[in-house]
Amino acid sequence: MRIAVIADTHNRYPPELPGLLRGADEVWHLGDVCAPDTLAEFEALGVPLRVVQGNNDDFSSGWPEMLNLTRGGVAFHLVHIPPRHAPTGVRVLLHGHTHVPADEVDVRGVRWLNPGCISYPRAGVRSFAWLEADKGRFTWKLVKL
């Protein structure tokens, strides 16, 4: 399974981004979409779009604050603002909010991943990531725009 992971669009994204996500089996957005119509081009890709609510999203959007998903035999936890600790049973925690890409492992062995920011990067470059999961294994590749 090949998953495109984006975060923090804040109503805008580079025009080439939807085309770069072609070939994804799913798209995961880690919050701060802001206006739901921002997602129209991602929905038009015709693959499942999973969205978690960010602190700048309208609370009436209906998006959950967090999602627990299993893909390719790997347990993922999606959330916008990173919590103090990963929930029990999660192997990978994906978050946005900081606008800075991250790839870290905590003392319990949980991998914490952040694709960075599409709209207002604090690390100086816009980015998203590709996540591939299969047979209990996964790979993470950051893509700088």
N, C-alpha and C positions, 0 to 999 in steps of 0.2 A: 504494500500500500504506500503510495506517494502522496504526502500531504504538504500543501503550501501553508506556512504559518506567518501571519502578519499581525501587527499591533499598532495602535495609536495613529489611525488615519486622520482623526480630527477634521472630518469633512473634506479631506483632500489627499491626493496621492499622485505620483508621477503618471502621466498618461500611458506610458508603456507597461505599467504594472499588470493590468489584466491579461495582456498578451503573454507576459512572462510566466503567468500561472497556468497557462494551457498545459494540459497533460497531467494536472493534479487529479487524484482520485477524490480528494476533499480539500476544502479551504477552511482553516481555523483562524478566527480573528480574536485576538486576546484583549479586546476592549478599547474604549474611547473611539468608537465609530463617530459619535455625536449625532449626525443626521442619518436616519435609516436609509434614505435614498442614496447615500454614499455607497451602499452595497450593491446597487443595481447591476453594475458591470460584472461584479463577482458572482452574483446570482445567475447572470446570463451565461456563465461558463457551463452551467448544466450539471454541476456536481454538488454534493451536499456542502452547505456552508454552516459551520458551527460558530456561534458568537457568544462571548461572555460579556457581561455588562461592565463598563469601566466607570470610573468616578466622574467623568464628564458626559456620560450618557444619560438620557432621559429615563427615569426609573419606570416609566410606563411602556417602555419598549418591549417588555416581555422576555428579554434576554435573561438567562440565569446569571447569578453572580459567580457561579463556578460550574464546571462540568467534569465528570469523571468518565473517561472513555477508554476502551481497550481496543487497540488496533494491532494486528499482527502478533498477538499474544503479549503485548506490553501495556501496562496500566499507566495512563496519563491523567494528570489533574490540570485543568485549564482554569486560570483565574487572572484577573487584571492586576491587582495589587498583590505583590508576593507576601504570603503570610509569614509568621515567625518560624513555623515548623511545617513540614510537609505532612499531609494526612497519612495515617497508617495505611499500608497496602499499596501506596503509590510508588512507582519506580521512577517516573519522570514528572516534574512539575514545570509547566510552561506558564510564563507570565509576561506582562507588558509593563506599562506605567513608568518605568525609569527612563525610557527613550534611549537606552544604551544596551547594545547586545551583550549577552552574558552566557557563559557555559561553565557551570561550577558543580561540584559534588559535595554534599554535606556529610557530616560525620556518620550518618546512617546509610550512606551510599546512594541517596536519592540525587538524581541529576536535575539541576535547576537550569532551565533554558529560557532565554529571552531573545526574540528575533530582532530586537532594536525597534526603530521607529520609521514609519513611512513618511510622515509629514514634517515633524520638527525634531530632527535628531540632535541629541546632546553630544554624541560622539563624532559629529562632523560629517557623517555619511548616512544616507537613507539605506535601510536594509530590510530584508525579510529572510525567511529560511525555508529550506526543504527538509522535511522529516520523512524518513522511510522506515517502515516497520514490517518485519516478517519473521515468523518462527521464533518469537521471543527475543529478537534482536532489533536494534534500531540504529540509524545513522542520522546525523544532524549536519547540515551544511548551510552556513550563512552566506547570503548573496548580497553584496554591496552594489548599490545603484549609483 
